[in-house]
Amino acid sequence: MRRIECVAALVFPLLWSNRLLPALDLPLRGRTAANIAFAAGYAKVFRGSPNWLSRSGFNWGLGSAAVVLAGYAVALAVPSLRRLPLEIAIRAPETSTLEWIALHIPVGTVLAEEAIFRGTLDPLLAESIGATSPVVGAIDFGLWHIQPARAADDPVFPTVAATTLAGLVFSELGRRSGSATAPALLHLAINAGGALAPIAARWVDGLKR
């Protein structure tokens, strides 16, 4: 019975992200609402334990986020590195950049994904399969991004590989802190920083001229 539950917990997110949600053909705000609803239902069914208010989670998360944000700051300050975000198109589909960064990234992406993967799937796998659970959960997290990569015209295999690697880091952070808050804050710093980097790079580049 436990094995069936684990298989279901692994399969449902992939069906949702790669099949069911795209089939609904919702606008961006609808997708954000649907993702949160799915995450809440998933956590309820599989007894999620994100421990959002953990002090350790905030400490680990803020520390990790600070490292990422410092990295973005260095990249913006060094001309040879600043060219990288300058070559990236500013992507804020169907909405303003402010709404994209203030709502859809933290809620529709970070909160939903961390509630599903680090708040629910990782603890379930840890109880069921032990030491290999972070790898299995990270692969599932990577495969979750197949259809989003296609929708964004991003290469699928590199996207899955990169998000699988990120999933390993997020899972380890969640394990060390005992909370999904830590990986959520790191996840937010990476995604929001990545969305802001092209805008900031263009602004800094304009000041240098």
C-alpha positions in Angstrom: 0.0 0.0 0.0 2.8 2.4 0.9 4.5 1.7 -2.5 1.3 2.5 -4.3 1.1 5.8 -2.4 4.6 6.7 -3.4 4.0 5.9 -7.1 0.9 8.0 -7.0 2.7 10.9 -5.3 5.4 10.8 -8.0 3.0 10.5 -10.9 0.3 13.1 -10.0 2.6 16.2 -10.2 3.9 15.1 -13.6 0.4 14.5 -14.9 -0.7 17.9 -13.6 2.2 20.0 -14.9 2.7 18.2 -18.2 -0.9 17.2 -19.2 -3.8 18.5 -17.1 -2.8 22.1 -16.5 -1.8 22.7 -20.2 -5.0 21.1 -21.3 -7.0 23.7 -19.3 -5.4 26.4 -21.5 -5.8 29.0 -18.7 -4.4 32.5 -18.7 -1.4 33.2 -16.4 -3.6 34.3 -13.4 -5.7 31.2 -13.8 -2.6 29.0 -14.0 -1.3 30.5 -10.7 -4.6 29.9 -9.0 -4.8 26.4 -10.4 -1.3 25.5 -9.3 -1.9 26.7 -5.8 -5.2 24.7 -5.6 -3.4 21.6 -6.9 -0.6 22.0 -4.4 -3.1 22.4 -1.5 -5.0 19.4 -2.6 -1.8 17.3 -3.1 -0.5 18.3 0.4 -3.8 17.4 1.9 -4.1 14.0 0.2 -0.4 13.0 0.9 -0.2 14.6 4.4 2.3 17.3 3.6 4.5 18.7 6.4 6.2 21.8 5.1 6.8 23.4 8.5 6.6 26.9 7.0 7.1 28.8 10.2 10.3 27.1 11.2 13.0 29.4 12.5 15.6 27.1 11.1 13.9 27.3 7.8 14.0 31.1 7.7 17.7 31.1 8.8 18.9 28.6 6.2 16.7 30.1 3.5 17.7 33.7 4.1 21.4 32.7 4.2 21.1 30.8 1.0 19.1 33.5 -0.7 21.7 36.1 0.3 24.4 34.1 -1.4 22.4 33.9 -4.6 21.5 37.6 -4.6 25.2 38.5 -3.9 26.1 36.4 -7.0 23.6 38.4 -9.1 25.1 41.6 -7.8 28.6 40.6 -8.7 27.4 39.6 -12.2 25.8 43.0 -12.7 29.0 44.8 -11.5 31.4 42.9 -13.8 31.0 44.0 -17.5 32.0 40.6 -18.9 29.4 38.9 -16.7 26.7 41.6 -17.2 26.6 40.7 -20.9 25.0 37.3 -20.0 21.7 38.8 -18.7 21.8 41.5 -21.3 21.4 38.7 -23.9 18.4 37.3 -22.2 15.0 38.5 -23.3 12.9 40.1 -20.6 10.1 37.6 -20.1 7.0 38.6 -18.2 4.2 37.0 -20.2 0.6 38.3 -20.1 1.2 40.7 -17.2 3.4 43.5 -15.9 6.9 42.7 -14.7 5.8 43.8 -11.2 2.9 41.3 -11.1 5.1 38.6 -12.5 7.7 39.0 -9.8 5.4 39.8 -6.9 2.7 37.3 -7.5 3.3 34.6 -10.1 6.8 33.7 -9.3 6.5 33.5 -5.5 2.9 32.1 -5.4 2.3 30.2 -8.7 5.8 28.8 -8.9 7.7 28.8 -5.7 5.0 28.3 -3.1 3.2 25.7 -5.2 6.3 23.7 -6.1 7.8 23.8 -2.7 4.5 22.7 -1.1 4.4 19.8 -3.5 8.0 18.6 -3.7 9.9 19.6 -0.5 6.8 20.0 1.8 5.1 16.8 0.8 6.9 14.5 -1.6 10.3 14.5 0.0 9.0 13.6 3.5 6.9 10.8 2.0 9.8 9.4 0.1 12.1 9.7 3.0 9.8 7.5 5.1 9.3 5.0 2.3 12.6 4.6 0.4 15.2 6.2 2.7 18.6 7.4 1.4 17.7 7.5 -2.3 14.6 9.7 -1.7 16.3 13.1 -2.5 17.5 11.8 -5.9 14.1 10.4 -6.8 12.3 13.6 -5.7 14.7 15.8 -7.6 14.2 13.8 -10.8 10.5 14.1 -10.4 11.0 17.9 -9.9 13.0 18.0 -13.1 10.4 16.1 -15.1 7.7 18.5 -13.8 9.4 21.2 -16.0 9.0 19.3 -19.4 5.9 21.1 -20.6 6.8 24.5 -19.1 10.1 24.3 -21.0 8.3 23.6 -24.2 5.8 26.4 -23.6 8.7 28.8 -23.1 10.6 27.5 -26.1 13.4 26.5 -23.8 15.4 23.3 -24.6 13.8 20.5 -22.7 16.7 18.3 -21.7 18.9 21.1 -20.3 15.9 22.5 -18.5 15.1 19.1 -16.9 18.8 18.5 -16.0 19.1 22.0 -14.5 15.9 21.7 -12.4 16.8 18.2 -11.3 20.1 19.6 -10.0 18.3 22.5 -8.3 15.9 19.9 -6.8 18.8 18.1 -5.2 20.0 21.4 -3.6 16.5 22.3 -2.5 15.9 18.9 -1.0 19.2 19.0 0.9 18.3 22.4 2.2 14.9 21.2 3.3 16.5 18.2 5.0 19.0 20.3 6.9 16.5 22.9 8.0 13.6 20.6 8.6 11.4 23.0 6.7 10.2 23.8 3.1 10.7 27.5 3.9 14.5 27.3 3.4 14.3 25.9 -0.2 11.4 28.2 -0.9 13.4 31.3 -0.1 16.4 30.0 -2.2 14.0 29.1 -5.0 12.5 32.6 -4.9 15.9 34.3 -4.9 16.9 32.3 -8.0 13.7 32.8 -10.0 13.0 36.4 -9.0 16.6 37.3 -9.4 16.7 35.7 -12.8 13.6 37.6 -13.9 15.0 40.9 -12.7 18.6 40.4 -13.9 18.0 41.4 -17.6 16.2 44.6 -16.5 18.8 45.4 -13.9 21.6 44.7 -16.4 20.1 47.1 -19.0 19.7 49.8 -16.3 23.3 49.4 -15.1 24.6 49.3 -18.7 22.8 52.5 -19.4 24.4 54.2 -16.5 27.9 53.1 -17.7 27.5 54.8 -21.0 
